[in-house]
Amino acid sequence: MNHLPVNRLDESSLHNAYAFLETVFTHEQQIPKELIPLKFEEQFWWYIQSDGRIVGTAAAWKDGKEWHWGRLAVSVHQRGKGLGKKLAVQSFGDLFQMDIQEIIIDARDVTVKLLQSIGAEITGRTTEFYGIPITPMTLKKEDFDGFQSN
């Protein structure tokens, strides 16, 4: 896996994550940039940086009583190096240490297999989001812990 560390993003640096996500989500995937910022009070962000620039992000947010995870993105020049899995494992590990028991995810096709490899389960039918297939999934703490102990 890539040697670049995963860090927690400070709220004062969110604009950097948004700018990165605009490149990946808006320019590559035609997802409106207005959908990038999370509108939830409780949220956490993780990032990977290379040469002073964000090259990967992931986020989690609490909507009502449920925790959600997403905004996983890796720079086109860094894909295929394990950064997405590194972000997922670190962010889920951090969340489950906060006594969260289950996380809800809407995953793109490319992310479904990655998430299944760390214990997530598909919970419904695949639908389309701005022309991109997304699949509802959940990851439970005990399933992730099982992955971690392997």
N, C-alpha and C positions, 0 to 999 in steps of 0.2 A: 504494500500500500504506500501511497505517497507520503513523504516525510513532513509535509506541511501540517502544522497544528490546527486543530479546531478551537476557536475561542468564542466566548460569549460576547455578543455585541452590546455595547453600551447604548442607551437610548439616544444619547447625543450624536451618535453616528448612524442612526437609522437612515438618514438621507443618502448615505453611501450605499447601503443595502438596496434602497429603492432604486437608485440610479443603475446599479448592477442588474436588478430584476427587470427594469424597463428594457434593458438590452436583450435579456433572454426571453422574458414573457411577451413583451409588446412587439419587439422587432422580429424575433424569430417565430413566435407562436400566435401573434395577433390577438393576445389577451389585452383588453383595455388597461392602460396604466392606472386608471382610477381604481381598479380592483387590487392593486398591489398593496397599498397600506392596510394594515389590520385595524379594524375599528373596535377593538376590544381592550378593555382596561388592563386585564392580565394577559401579558404576552411576553415571550422570550424569543430571542434570535441568536443564532450561531452563524459563524462565518469562517471561511478559510481565505487567507491572503497570500499572495505571491507578488514579490517585488512592489510592495506597498499598495496593491490593488486587490479588491475583493474578487475572488474567483469561484466562490461557492457560498450558498446560504441555505439555511433551514429555519423554520419558525414554529412555535407552538402558541396556542391561544386558548383561553377559557371562554366558552360560549354557554352561558347558563351554568349548568353543573358539569358540562362535558368539556374535556380537553381535546383539542384538534391539533393536527400536525400537518405542515405543508410548506409551501414556498421553497421547496427544495429545488435548487438550480445550481448548475455547474457551467462555467465558461466553456464555450465551444472548443477552445484550445486546451482545456484540461480534462475533457471527458475521456473515459476509458482508463483512468488512472486510480480508480477506487475512492475518489473524493466524495462521491454521493453516499457511498456506504459508510465512509468515515464520519460524515456529517450526521447521518441517520443514527449510527451506533452511539456517538457521543451525546447527541441531543436527547435520544430516548433514555440513555443511562442517567443523564442529569434530571430528566423529568420524573423517572421512576424513583429516584432518590428523594424526591419531594413528596412521597407518599401518594402519588397519582397511581391508580390501579389499571386504567384503561385509556387508550388514546384512539381517537377516530381519525381516519385518513381517507381522502379522496385521491387516489394515486393514478398517475398516467401509466400507460402500458409499460414504459421503460422502467418504471419504479416498482411495479407490482412484484416482479420476481425478486428484486433486491429486498423488498420488505418481507416477502414470504421466507426468504433465507434467514431472517432474524426473528421469525416467529409470528408475523402478522397473518391474519386470515381474511379472506374475501368474505364480505357480508351481504352482497347484493349484486344486482346486474350492472354491467358496464353501460354507461350513458356517454353522451357527448357534451363537452364543455368547450365552446368556441372552436368546434371542429376537431377537438382532440379527445380521444376516448379516455374516460376516467372510471376507476373501479372503486367502490366503497370497501374499506378495510378497517379492521381494528387490530390493535396490538395490546395484549394484556401483559401486565407486569410479570406474571408467572411464566408466560411463554417467552418473553424476552430474557428473563433470568435463566431459563433453560438453554437459550442460545448462548448466553454469556458463559455458562459453565462448560460448554463443549470445547 
